[in-house]
Amino acid sequence: MKSYVILGDSGFIGSAFLRHLTSINERVIGINRSRVTIIENRNVEEYSRKSNDLFNEMERHLTEDSTVINAIWAKNE
């Protein structure tokens, strides 16, 4: 199954991508400043971005044909 990684999933554009991809039952990894959300088969797992296990949790959901959607277009301060 293909994975989609959405950078900035809590913003207007990122959240629209997230809603659309989950509505068609795609595997989605949403990343924002404070958390990472993994959605697969309508199951939601959330991790703090400070979690030590974050990479291990994300890695098992990534595939060679994963697509990254960069929805961050504001200045990061």
mmCIF file of the N, C-alpha and C atoms, coordinates in Angstrom:
data_MODEL
# 
_entry.id   MODEL 
# 
loop_
_atom_site.group_PDB 
_atom_site.id 
_atom_site.type_symbol 
_atom_site.label_atom_id 
_atom_site.label_alt_id 
_atom_site.label_comp_id 
_atom_site.label_asym_id 
_atom_site.label_entity_id 
_atom_site.label_seq_id 
_atom_site.pdbx_PDB_ins_code 
_atom_site.Cartn_x 
_atom_site.Cartn_y 
_atom_site.Cartn_z 
_atom_site.occupancy 
_atom_site.B_iso_or_equiv 
_atom_site.pdbx_formal_charge 
_atom_site.auth_seq_id 
_atom_site.auth_comp_id 
_atom_site.auth_asym_id 
_atom_site.auth_atom_id 
_atom_site.pdbx_PDB_model_num 
ATOM 1   N N  . MET A 1 1  ? 0.846   -1.181 0.000  1.00 0.00 ? 1  MET A N  1 
ATOM 2   C CA . MET A 1 1  ? 0.000   0.000  0.000  1.00 0.00 ? 1  MET A CA 1 
ATOM 3   C C  . MET A 1 1  ? 0.890   1.242  0.000  1.00 0.00 ? 1  MET A C  1 
ATOM 4   N N  . LYS A 1 2  ? 0.557   2.190  -0.842 1.00 0.00 ? 2  LYS A N  1 
ATOM 5   C CA . LYS A 1 2  ? 1.305   3.434  -0.924 1.00 0.00 ? 2  LYS A CA 1 
ATOM 6   C C  . LYS A 1 2  ? 1.040   4.296  0.312  1.00 0.00 ? 2  LYS A C  1 
ATOM 7   N N  . SER A 1 3  ? 2.056   5.062  0.698  1.00 0.00 ? 3  SER A N  1 
ATOM 8   C CA . SER A 1 3  ? 1.921   5.979  1.835  1.00 0.00 ? 3  SER A CA 1 
ATOM 9   C C  . SER A 1 3  ? 2.034   7.414  1.360  1.00 0.00 ? 3  SER A C  1 
ATOM 10  N N  . TYR A 1 4  ? 1.324   8.297  2.040  1.00 0.00 ? 4  TYR A N  1 
ATOM 11  C CA . TYR A 1 4  ? 1.421   9.727  1.783  1.00 0.00 ? 4  TYR A CA 1 
ATOM 12  C C  . TYR A 1 4  ? 1.881   10.397 3.068  1.00 0.00 ? 4  TYR A C  1 
ATOM 13  N N  . VAL A 1 5  ? 2.917   11.212 2.975  1.00 0.00 ? 5  VAL A N  1 
ATOM 14  C CA . VAL A 1 5  ? 3.420   11.968 4.110  1.00 0.00 ? 5  VAL A CA 1 
ATOM 15  C C  . VAL A 1 5  ? 3.027   13.421 3.872  1.00 0.00 ? 5  VAL A C  1 
ATOM 16  N N  . ILE A 1 6  ? 2.237   13.992 4.773  1.00 0.00 ? 6  ILE A N  1 
ATOM 17  C CA . ILE A 1 6  ? 1.784   15.374 4.624  1.00 0.00 ? 6  ILE A CA 1 
ATOM 18  C C  . ILE A 1 6  ? 2.505   16.235 5.648  1.00 0.00 ? 6  ILE A C  1 
ATOM 19  N N  . LEU A 1 7  ? 3.340   17.134 5.160  1.00 0.00 ? 7  LEU A N  1 
ATOM 20  C CA . LEU A 1 7  ? 4.037   18.080 6.028  1.00 0.00 ? 7  LEU A CA 1 
ATOM 21  C C  . LEU A 1 7  ? 3.123   19.284 6.223  1.00 0.00 ? 7  LEU A C  1 
ATOM 22  N N  . GLY A 1 8  ? 2.763   19.590 7.436  1.00 0.00 ? 8  GLY A N  1 
ATOM 23  C CA . GLY A 1 8  ? 1.852   20.700 7.710  1.00 0.00 ? 8  GLY A CA 1 
ATOM 24  C C  . GLY A 1 8  ? 0.405   20.261 7.642  1.00 0.00 ? 8  GLY A C  1 
ATOM 25  N N  . ASP A 1 9  ? 0.091   19.115 8.243  1.00 0.00 ? 9  ASP A N  1 
ATOM 26  C CA . ASP A 1 9  ? -1.266  18.562 8.134  1.00 0.00 ? 9  ASP A CA 1 
ATOM 27  C C  . ASP A 1 9  ? -2.317  19.301 8.944  1.00 0.00 ? 9  ASP A C  1 
ATOM 28  N N  . SER A 1 10 ? -1.928  20.251 9.792  1.00 0.00 ? 10 SER A N  1 
ATOM 29  C CA . SER A 1 10 ? -2.921  20.969 10.585 1.00 0.00 ? 10 SER A CA 1 
ATOM 30  C C  . SER A 1 10 ? -3.348  22.285 9.933  1.00 0.00 ? 10 SER A C  1 
ATOM 31  N N  . GLY A 1 11 ? -2.701  22.663 8.858  1.00 0.00 ? 11 GLY A N  1 
ATOM 32  C CA . GLY A 1 11 ? -3.071  23.882 8.147  1.00 0.00 ? 11 GLY A CA 1 
ATOM 33  C C  . GLY A 1 11 ? -4.238  23.651 7.204  1.00 0.00 ? 11 GLY A C  1 
ATOM 34  N N  . PHE A 1 12 ? -4.655  24.702 6.522  1.00 0.00 ? 12 PHE A N  1 
ATOM 35  C CA . PHE A 1 12 ? -5.819  24.641 5.642  1.00 0.00 ? 12 PHE A CA 1 
ATOM 36  C C  . PHE A 1 12 ? -5.613  23.641 4.505  1.00 0.00 ? 12 PHE A C  1 
ATOM 37  N N  . ILE A 1 13 ? -4.525  23.754 3.786  1.00 0.00 ? 13 ILE A N  1 
ATOM 38  C CA . ILE A 1 13 ? -4.267  22.880 2.633  1.00 0.00 ? 13 ILE A CA 1 
ATOM 39  C C  . ILE A 1 13 ? -3.910  21.470 3.097  1.00 0.00 ? 13 ILE A C  1 
ATOM 40  N N  . GLY A 1 14 ? -3.027  21.376 4.098  1.00 0.00 ? 14 GLY A N  1 
ATOM 41  C CA . GLY A 1 14 ? -2.630  20.062 4.591  1.00 0.00 ? 14 GLY A CA 1 
ATOM 42  C C  . GLY A 1 14 ? -3.790  19.262 5.147  1.00 0.00 ? 14 GLY A C  1 
ATOM 43  N N  . SER A 1 15 ? -4.679  19.917 5.883  1.00 0.00 ? 15 SER A N  1 
ATOM 44  C CA . SER A 1 15 ? -5.827  19.199 6.451  1.00 0.00 ? 15 SER A CA 1 
ATOM 45  C C  . SER A 1 15 ? -6.804  18.757 5.358  1.00 0.00 ? 15 SER A C  1 
ATOM 46  N N  . ALA A 1 16 ? -6.895  19.521 4.272  1.00 0.00 ? 16 ALA A N  1 
ATOM 47  C CA . ALA A 1 16 ? -7.745  19.109 3.142  1.00 0.00 ? 16 ALA A CA 1 
ATOM 48  C C  . ALA A 1 16 ? -7.181  17.857 2.480  1.00 0.00 ? 16 ALA A C  1 
ATOM 49  N N  . PHE A 1 17 ? -5.859  17.818 2.283  1.00 0.00 ? 17 PHE A N  1 
ATOM 50  C CA . PHE A 1 17 ? -5.227  16.609 1.755  1.00 0.00 ? 17 PHE A CA 1 
ATOM 51  C C  . PHE A 1 17 ? -5.483  15.433 2.694  1.00 0.00 ? 17 PHE A C  1 
ATOM 52  N N  . LEU A 1 18 ? -5.299  15.648 3.987  1.00 0.00 ? 18 LEU A N  1 
ATOM 53  C CA . LEU A 1 18 ? -5.483  14.595 4.974  1.00 0.00 ? 18 LEU A CA 1 
ATOM 54  C C  . LEU A 1 18 ? -6.911  14.039 4.924  1.00 0.00 ? 18 LEU A C  1 
ATOM 55  N N  . ARG A 1 19 ? -7.901  14.914 4.908  1.00 0.00 ? 19 ARG A N  1 
ATOM 56  C CA . ARG A 1 19 ? -9.305  14.466 4.861  1.00 0.00 ? 19 ARG A CA 1 
ATOM 57  C C  . ARG A 1 19 ? -9.587  13.687 3.582  1.00 0.00 ? 19 ARG A C  1 
ATOM 58  N N  . HIS A 1 20 ? -9.100  14.197 2.454  1.00 0.00 ? 20 HIS A N  1 
ATOM 59  C CA . HIS A 1 20 ? -9.374  13.522 1.180  1.00 0.00 ? 20 HIS A CA 1 
ATOM 60  C C  . HIS A 1 20 ? -8.720  12.141 1.132  1.00 0.00 ? 20 HIS A C  1 
ATOM 61  N N  . LEU A 1 21 ? -7.455  12.065 1.494  1.00 0.00 ? 21 LEU A N  1 
ATOM 62  C CA . LEU A 1 21 ? -6.745  10.789 1.418  1.00 0.00 ? 21 LEU A CA 1 
ATOM 63  C C  . LEU A 1 21 ? -7.318  9.762  2.387  1.00 0.00 ? 21 LEU A C  1 
ATOM 64  N N  . THR A 1 22 ? -7.720  10.182 3.574  1.00 0.00 ? 22 THR A N  1 
ATOM 65  C CA . THR A 1 22 ? -8.324  9.227  4.507  1.00 0.00 ? 22 THR A CA 1 
ATOM 66  C C  . THR A 1 22 ? -9.720  8.813  4.049  1.00 0.00 ? 22 THR A C  1 
ATOM 67  N N  . SER A 1 23 ? -10.435 9.696  3.344  1.00 0.00 ? 23 SER A N  1 
ATOM 68  C CA . SER A 1 23 ? -11.773 9.340  2.860  1.00 0.00 ? 23 SER A CA 1 
ATOM 69  C C  . SER A 1 23 ? -11.713 8.269  1.771  1.00 0.00 ? 23 SER A C  1 
ATOM 70  N N  . ILE A 1 24 ? -10.592 8.193  1.051  1.00 0.00 ? 24 ILE A N  1 
ATOM 71  C CA . ILE A 1 24 ? -10.445 7.145  0.032  1.00 0.00 ? 24 ILE A CA 1 
ATOM 72  C C  . ILE A 1 24 ? -9.568  6.003  0.546  1.00 0.00 ? 24 ILE A C  1 
ATOM 73  N N  . ASN A 1 25 ? -9.405  5.952  1.872  1.00 0.00 ? 25 ASN A N  1 
ATOM 74  C CA . ASN A 1 25 ? -8.750  4.855  2.590  1.00 0.00 ? 25 ASN A CA 1 
ATOM 75  C C  . ASN A 1 25 ? -7.279  4.664  2.212  1.00 0.00 ? 25 ASN A C  1 
ATOM 76  N N  . GLU A 1 26 ? -6.547  5.750  2.079  1.00 0.00 ? 26 GLU A N  1 
ATOM 77  C CA . GLU A 1 26 ? -5.102  5.690  1.846  1.00 0.00 ? 26 GLU A CA 1 
ATOM 78  C C  . GLU A 1 26 ? -4.370  5.742  3.180  1.00 0.00 ? 26 GLU A C  1 
ATOM 79  N N  . ARG A 1 27 ? -3.146  5.243  3.206  1.00 0.00 ? 27 ARG A N  1 
ATOM 80  C CA . ARG A 1 27 ? -2.293  5.339  4.397  1.00 0.00 ? 27 ARG A CA 1 
ATOM 81  C C  . ARG A 1 27 ? -1.668  6.726  4.410  1.00 0.00 ? 27 ARG A C  1 
ATOM 82  N N  . VAL A 1 28 ? -1.847  7.457  5.522  1.00 0.00 ? 28 VAL A N  1 
ATOM 83  C CA . VAL A 1 28 ? -1.396  8.846  5.614  1.00 0.00 ? 28 VAL A CA 1 
ATOM 84  C C  . VAL A 1 28 ? -0.575  9.044  6.879  1.00 0.00 ? 28 VAL A C  1 
ATOM 85  N N  . ILE A 1 29 ? 0.543   9.755  6.725  1.00 0.00 ? 29 ILE A N  1 
ATOM 86  C CA . ILE A 1 29 ? 1.338   10.186 7.871  1.00 0.00 ? 29 ILE A CA 1 
ATOM 87  C C  . ILE A 1 29 ? 1.319   11.705 7.849  1.00 0.00 ? 29 ILE A C  1 
ATOM 88  N N  . GLY A 1 30 ? 0.693   12.298 8.847  1.00 0.00 ? 30 GLY A N  1 
ATOM 89  C CA . GLY A 1 30 ? 0.597   13.752 8.934  1.00 0.00 ? 30 GLY A CA 1 
ATOM 90  C C  . GLY A 1 30 ? 1.585   14.276 9.962  1.00 0.00 ? 30 GLY A C  1 
ATOM 91  N N  . ILE A 1 31 ? 2.337   15.299 9.583  1.00 0.00 ? 31 ILE A N  1 
ATOM 92  C CA . ILE A 1 31 ? 3.353   15.858 10.471 1.00 0.00 ? 31 ILE A CA 1 
ATOM 93  C C  . ILE A 1 31 ? 3.106   17.348 10.628 1.00 0.00 ? 31 ILE A C  1 
ATOM 94  N N  . ASN A 1 32 ? 3.126   17.824 11.868 1.00 0.00 ? 32 ASN A N  1 
ATOM 95  C CA . ASN A 1 32 ? 3.099   19.264 12.111 1.00 0.00 ? 32 ASN A CA 1 
ATOM 96  C C  . ASN A 1 32 ? 4.078   19.572 13.236 1.00 0.00 ? 32 ASN A C  1 
ATOM 97  N N  . ARG A 1 33 ? 4.042   20.775 13.760 1.00 0.00 ? 33 ARG A N  1 
ATOM 98  C CA . ARG A 1 33 ? 5.048   21.199 14.746 1.00 0.00 ? 33 ARG A CA 1 
ATOM 99  C C  . ARG A 1 33 ? 5.065   20.374 16.022 1.00 0.00 ? 33 ARG A C  1 
ATOM 100 N N  . SER A 1 34 ? 3.921   19.858 16.444 1.00 0.00 ? 34 SER A N  1 
ATOM 101 C CA . SER A 1 34 ? 3.867   19.213 17.757 1.00 0.00 ? 34 SER A CA 1 
ATOM 102 C C  . SER A 1 34 ? 3.651   17.709 17.723 1.00 0.00 ? 34 SER A C  1 
ATOM 103 N N  . ARG A 1 35 ? 3.154   17.160 16.615 1.00 0.00 ? 35 ARG A N  1 
ATOM 104 C CA . ARG A 1 35 ? 2.824   15.743 16.638 1.00 0.00 ? 35 ARG A CA 1 
ATOM 105 C C  . ARG A 1 35 ? 2.939   15.111 15.246 1.00 0.00 ? 35 ARG A C  1 
ATOM 106 N N  . VAL A 1 36 ? 2.933   13.794 15.256 1.00 0.00 ? 36 VAL A N  1 
ATOM 107 C CA . VAL A 1 36 ? 2.868   12.996 14.036 1.00 0.00 ? 36 VAL A CA 1 
ATOM 108 C C  . VAL A 1 36 ? 1.652   12.095 14.171 1.00 0.00 ? 36 VAL A C  1 
ATOM 109 N N  . THR A 1 37 ? 0.825   12.077 13.141 1.00 0.00 ? 37 THR A N  1 
ATOM 110 C CA . THR A 1 37 ? -0.368  11.241 13.135 1.00 0.00 ? 37 THR A CA 1 
ATOM 111 C C  . THR A 1 37 ? -0.237  10.220 12.013 1.00 0.00 ? 37 THR A C  1 
ATOM 112 N N  . ILE A 1 38 ? -0.478  8.964  12.336 1.00 0.00 ? 38 ILE A N  1 
ATOM 113 C CA . ILE A 1 38 ? -0.439  7.901  11.341 1.00 0.00 ? 38 ILE A CA 1 
ATOM 114 C C  . ILE A 1 38 ? -1.844  7.342  11.224 1.00 0.00 ? 38 ILE A C  1 
ATOM 115 N N  . ILE A 1 39 ? -2.394  7.386  10.014 1.00 0.00 ? 39 ILE A N  1 
ATOM 116 C CA . ILE A 1 39 ? -3.752  6.903  9.779  1.00 0.00 ? 39 ILE A CA 1 
ATOM 117 C C  . ILE A 1 39 ? -3.682  5.790  8.740  1.00 0.00 ? 39 ILE A C  1 
ATOM 118 N N  . GLU A 1 40 ? -4.155  4.616  9.129  1.00 0.00 ? 40 GLU A N  1 
ATOM 119 C CA . GLU A 1 40 ? -4.186  3.474  8.220  1.00 0.00 ? 40 GLU A CA 1 
ATOM 120 C C  . GLU A 1 40 ? -5.447  2.673  8.507  1.00 0.00 ? 40 GLU A C  1 
ATOM 121 N N  . ASN A 1 41 ? -6.227  2.434  7.461  1.00 0.00 ? 41 ASN A N  1 
ATOM 122 C CA . ASN A 1 41 ? -7.492  1.694  7.594  1.00 0.00 ? 41 ASN A CA 1 
ATOM 123 C C  . ASN A 1 41 ? -8.389  2.297  8.670  1.00 0.00 ? 41 ASN A C  1 
ATOM 124 N N  . ARG A 1 42 ? -8.456  3.617  8.678  1.00 0.00 ? 42 ARG A N  1 
ATOM 125 C CA . ARG A 1 42 ? -9.278  4.385  9.613  1.00 0.00 ? 42 ARG A CA 1 
ATOM 126 C C  . ARG A 1 42 ? -8.820  4.279  11.077 1.00 0.00 ? 42 ARG A C  1 
ATOM 127 N N  . ASN A 1 43 ? -7.679  3.666  11.322 1.00 0.00 ? 43 ASN A N  1 
ATOM 128 C CA . ASN A 1 43 ? -7.090  3.627  12.667 1.00 0.00 ? 43 ASN A CA 1 
ATOM 129 C C  . ASN A 1 43 ? -6.112  4.780  12.795 1.00 0.00 ? 43 ASN A C  1 
ATOM 130 N N  . VAL A 1 44 ? -6.189  5.507  13.898 1.00 0.00 ? 44 VAL A N  1 
ATOM 131 C CA . VAL A 1 44 ? -5.358  6.692  14.102 1.00 0.00 ? 44 VAL A CA 1 
ATOM 132 C C  . VAL A 1 44 ? -4.398  6.456  15.264 1.00 0.00 ? 44 VAL A C  1 
ATOM 133 N N  . GLU A 1 45 ? -3.105  6.718  15.009 1.00 0.00 ? 45 GLU A N  1 
ATOM 134 C CA . GLU A 1 45 ? -2.088  6.671  16.057 1.00 0.00 ? 45 GLU A CA 1 
ATOM 135 C C  . GLU A 1 45 ? -1.413  8.037  16.080 1.00 0.00 ? 45 GLU A C  1 
ATOM 136 N N  . GLU A 1 46 ? -1.286  8.629  17.268 1.00 0.00 ? 46 GLU A N  1 
ATOM 137 C CA . GLU A 1 46 ? -0.620  9.930  17.395 1.00 0.00 ? 46 GLU A CA 1 
ATOM 138 C C  . GLU A 1 46 ? 0.605   9.815  18.279 1.00 0.00 ? 46 GLU A C  1 
ATOM 139 N N  . TYR A 1 47 ? 1.653   10.522 17.877 1.00 0.00 ? 47 TYR A N  1 
ATOM 140 C CA . TYR A 1 47 ? 2.903   10.532 18.617 1.00 0.00 ? 47 TYR A CA 1 
ATOM 141 C C  . TYR A 1 47 ? 3.372   11.974 18.765 1.00 0.00 ? 47 TYR A C  1 
ATOM 142 N N  . SER A 1 48 ? 3.947   12.273 19.899 1.00 0.00 ? 48 SER A N  1 
ATOM 143 C CA . SER A 1 48 ? 4.571   13.576 20.090 1.00 0.00 ? 48 SER A CA 1 
ATOM 144 C C  . SER A 1 48 ? 5.822   13.624 19.226 1.00 0.00 ? 48 SER A C  1 
ATOM 145 N N  . ARG A 1 49 ? 6.140   14.788 18.672 1.00 0.00 ? 49 ARG A N  1 
ATOM 146 C CA . ARG A 1 49 ? 7.353   14.890 17.856 1.00 0.00 ? 49 ARG A CA 1 
ATOM 147 C C  . ARG A 1 49 ? 8.598   14.703 18.689 1.00 0.00 ? 49 ARG A C  1 
ATOM 148 N N  . LYS A 1 50 ? 8.478   14.717 20.008 1.00 0.00 ? 50 LYS A N  1 
ATOM 149 C CA . LYS A 1 50 ? 9.625   14.523 20.883 1.00 0.00 ? 50 LYS A CA 1 
ATOM 150 C C  . LYS A 1 50 ? 9.794   13.052 21.278 1.00 0.00 ? 50 LYS A C  1 
ATOM 151 N N  . SER A 1 51 ? 8.927   12.184 20.807 1.00 0.00 ? 51 SER A N  1 
ATOM 152 C CA . SER A 1 51 ? 8.972   10.773 21.163 1.00 0.00 ? 51 SER A CA 1 
ATOM 153 C C  . SER A 1 51 ? 10.236  10.116 20.618 1.00 0.00 ? 51 SER A C  1 
ATOM 154 N N  . ASN A 1 52 ? 10.873  9.296  21.430 1.00 0.00 ? 52 ASN A N  1 
ATOM 155 C CA . ASN A 1 52 ? 12.067  8.579  21.011 1.00 0.00 ? 52 ASN A CA 1 
ATOM 156 C C  . ASN A 1 52 ? 11.754  7.492  19.988 1.00 0.00 ? 52 ASN A C  1 
ATOM 157 N N  . ASP A 1 53 ? 10.538  6.984  20.003 1.00 0.00 ? 53 ASP A N  1 
ATOM 158 C CA . ASP A 1 53 ? 10.148  5.910  19.101 1.00 0.00 ? 53 ASP A CA 1 
ATOM 159 C C  . ASP A 1 53 ? 9.545   6.410  17.797 1.00 0.00 ? 53 ASP A C  1 
ATOM 160 N N  . LEU A 1 54 ? 9.566   7.686  17.584 1.00 0.00 ? 54 LEU A N  1 
ATOM 161 C CA . LEU A 1 54 ? 8.887   8.280  16.441 1.00 0.00 ? 54 LEU A CA 1 
ATOM 162 C C  . LEU A 1 54 ? 9.372   7.710  15.114 1.00 0.00 ? 54 LEU A C  1 
ATOM 163 N N  . PHE A 1 55 ? 10.682  7.689  14.894 1.00 0.00 ? 55 PHE A N  1 
ATOM 164 C CA . PHE A 1 55 ? 11.183  7.196  13.614 1.00 0.00 ? 55 PHE A CA 1 
ATOM 165 C C  . PHE A 1 55 ? 10.821  5.738  13.404 1.00 0.00 ? 55 PHE A C  1 
ATOM 166 N N  . ASN A 1 56 ? 10.942  4.921  14.440 1.00 0.00 ? 56 ASN A N  1 
ATOM 167 C CA . ASN A 1 56 ? 10.597  3.505  14.299 1.00 0.00 ? 56 ASN A CA 1 
ATOM 168 C C  . ASN A 1 56 ? 9.127   3.321  13.937 1.00 0.00 ? 56 ASN A C  1 
ATOM 169 N N  . GLU A 1 57 ? 8.262   4.129  14.524 1.00 0.00 ? 57 GLU A N  1 
ATOM 170 C CA . GLU A 1 57 ? 6.836   4.037  14.211 1.00 0.00 ? 57 GLU A CA 1 
ATOM 171 C C  . GLU A 1 57 ? 6.552   4.476  12.771 1.00 0.00 ? 57 GLU A C  1 
ATOM 172 N N  . MET A 1 58 ? 7.214   5.531  12.327 1.00 0.00 ? 58 MET A N  1 
ATOM 173 C CA . MET A 1 58 ? 6.999   6.021  10.962 1.00 0.00 ? 58 MET A CA 1 
ATOM 174 C C  . MET A 1 58 ? 7.598   5.077  9.931  1.00 0.00 ? 58 MET A C  1 
ATOM 175 N N  . GLU A 1 59 ? 8.766   4.543  10.214 1.00 0.00 ? 59 GLU A N  1 
ATOM 176 C CA . GLU A 1 59 ? 9.492   3.730  9.244  1.00 0.00 ? 59 GLU A CA 1 
ATOM 177 C C  . GLU A 1 59 ? 8.685   2.534  8.761  1.00 0.00 ? 59 GLU A C  1 
ATOM 178 N N  . ARG A 1 60 ? 7.952   1.907  9.631  1.00 0.00 ? 60 ARG A N  1 
ATOM 179 C CA . ARG A 1 60 ? 7.202   0.717  9.229  1.00 0.00 ? 60 ARG A CA 1 
ATOM 180 C C  . ARG A 1 60 ? 6.037   1.043  8.291  1.00 0.00 ? 60 ARG A C  1 
ATOM 181 N N  . HIS A 1 61 ? 5.667   2.321  8.188  1.00 0.00 ? 61 HIS A N  1 
ATOM 182 C CA . HIS A 1 61 ? 4.575   2.729  7.304  1.00 0.00 ? 61 HIS A CA 1 
ATOM 183 C C  . HIS A 1 61 ? 5.066   3.281  5.973  1.00 0.00 ? 61 HIS A C  1 
ATOM 184 N N  . LEU A 1 62 ? 6.357   3.526  5.853  1.00 0.00 ? 62 LEU A N  1 
ATOM 185 C CA . LEU A 1 62 ? 6.899   4.089  4.626  1.00 0.00 ? 62 LEU A CA 1 
ATOM 186 C C  . LEU A 1 62 ? 7.251   2.993  3.632  1.00 0.00 ? 62 LEU A C  1 
ATOM 187 N N  . THR A 1 63 ? 7.047   3.275  2.362  1.00 0.00 ? 63 THR A N  1 
ATOM 188 C CA . THR A 1 63 ? 7.392   2.345  1.293  1.00 0.00 ? 63 THR A CA 1 
ATOM 189 C C  . THR A 1 63 ? 8.239   3.088  0.267  1.00 0.00 ? 63 THR A C  1 
ATOM 190 N N  . GLU A 1 64 ? 8.754   2.355  -0.716 1.00 0.00 ? 64 GLU A N  1 
ATOM 191 C CA . GLU A 1 64 ? 9.575   2.984  -1.749 1.00 0.00 ? 64 GLU A CA 1 
ATOM 192 C C  . GLU A 1 64 ? 8.789   3.991  -2.581 1.00 0.00 ? 64 GLU A C  1 
ATOM 193 N N  . ASP A 1 65 ? 7.511   3.789  -2.699 1.00 0.00 ? 65 ASP A N  1 
ATOM 194 C CA . ASP A 1 65 ? 6.702   4.706  -3.509 1.00 0.00 ? 65 ASP A CA 1 
ATOM 195 C C  . ASP A 1 65 ? 5.894   5.689  -2.656 1.00 0.00 ? 65 ASP A C  1 
ATOM 196 N N  . SER A 1 66 ? 6.393   5.994  -1.447 1.00 0.00 ? 66 SER A N  1 
ATOM 197 C CA . SER A 1 66 ? 5.733   6.999  -0.606 1.00 0.00 ? 66 SER A CA 1 
ATOM 198 C C  . SER A 1 66 ? 5.809   8.372  -1.272 1.00 0.00 ? 66 SER A C  1 
ATOM 199 N N  . THR A 1 67 ? 4.756   9.134  -1.125 1.00 0.00 ? 67 THR A N  1 
ATOM 200 C CA . THR A 1 67 ? 4.684   10.479 -1.687 1.00 0.00 ? 67 THR A CA 1 
ATOM 201 C C  . THR A 1 67 ? 4.680   11.490 -0.551 1.00 0.00 ? 67 THR A C  1 
ATOM 202 N N  . VAL A 1 68 ? 5.517   12.524 -0.681 1.00 0.00 ? 68 VAL A N  1 
ATOM 203 C CA . VAL A 1 68 ? 5.568   13.592 0.312  1.00 0.00 ? 68 VAL A CA 1 
ATOM 204 C C  . VAL A 1 68 ? 4.834   14.798 -0.240 1.00 0.00 ? 68 VAL A C  1 
ATOM 205 N N  . ILE A 1 69 ? 3.879   15.314 0.524  1.00 0.00 ? 69 ILE A N  1 
ATOM 206 C CA . ILE A 1 69 ? 3.123   16.507 0.149  1.00 0.00 ? 69 ILE A CA 1 
ATOM 207 C C  . ILE A 1 69 ? 3.527   17.619 1.104  1.00 0.00 ? 69 ILE A C  1 
ATOM 208 N N  . ASN A 1 70 ? 4.181   18.635 0.588  1.00 0.00 ? 70 ASN A N  1 
ATOM 209 C CA . ASN A 1 70 ? 4.625   19.747 1.422  1.00 0.00 ? 70 ASN A CA 1 
ATOM 210 C C  . ASN A 1 70 ? 3.550   20.832 1.405  1.00 0.00 ? 70 ASN A C  1 
ATOM 211 N N  . ALA A 1 71 ? 2.785   20.913 2.486  1.00 0.00 ? 71 ALA A N  1 
ATOM 212 C CA . ALA A 1 71 ? 1.726   21.916 2.597  1.00 0.00 ? 71 ALA A CA 1 
ATOM 213 C C  . ALA A 1 71 ? 2.151   23.063 3.504  1.00 0.00 ? 71 ALA A C  1 
ATOM 214 N N  . ILE A 1 72 ? 3.442   23.151 3.795  1.00 0.00 ? 72 ILE A N  1 
ATOM 215 C CA . ILE A 1 72 ? 3.963   24.232 4.640  1.00 0.00 ? 72 ILE A CA 1 
ATOM 216 C C  . ILE A 1 72 ? 4.355   25.378 3.721  1.00 0.00 ? 72 ILE A C  1 
ATOM 217 N N  . TRP A 1 73 ? 3.720   26.506 3.899  1.00 0.00 ? 73 TRP A N  1 
ATOM 218 C CA . TRP A 1 73 ? 4.088   27.657 3.075  1.00 0.00 ? 73 TRP A CA 1 
ATOM 219 C C  . TRP A 1 73 ? 4.150   28.933 3.878  1.00 0.00 ? 73 TRP A C  1 
ATOM 220 N N  . ALA A 1 74 ? 4.138   28.794 5.190  1.00 0.00 ? 74 ALA A N  1 
ATOM 221 C CA . ALA A 1 74 ? 4.299   29.941 6.062  1.00 0.00 ? 74 ALA A CA 1 
ATOM 222 C C  . ALA A 1 74 ? 5.736   29.977 6.574  1.00 0.00 ? 74 ALA A C  1 
ATOM 223 N N  . LYS A 1 75 ? 6.143   31.106 7.091  1.00 0.00 ? 75 LYS A N  1 
ATOM 224 C CA . LYS A 1 75 ? 7.488   31.227 7.645  1.00 0.00 ? 75 LYS A CA 1 
ATOM 225 C C  . LYS A 1 75 ? 7.551   30.506 8.979  1.00 0.00 ? 75 LYS A C  1 
ATOM 226 N N  . ASN A 1 76 ? 8.553   29.665 9.148  1.00 0.00 ? 76 ASN A N  1 
ATOM 227 C CA . ASN A 1 76 ? 8.742   28.924 10.383 1.00 0.00 ? 76 ASN A CA 1 
ATOM 228 C C  . ASN A 1 76 ? 9.602   29.732 11.334 1.00 0.00 ? 76 ASN A C  1 
ATOM 229 N N  . GLU A 1 77 ? 9.096   30.030 12.520 1.00 0.00 ? 77 GLU A N  1 
ATOM 230 C CA . GLU A 1 77 ? 9.883   30.808 13.470 1.00 0.00 ? 77 GLU A CA 1 
ATOM 231 C C  . GLU A 1 77 ? 10.112  30.052 14.746 1.00 0.00 ? 77 GLU A C  1 
# 
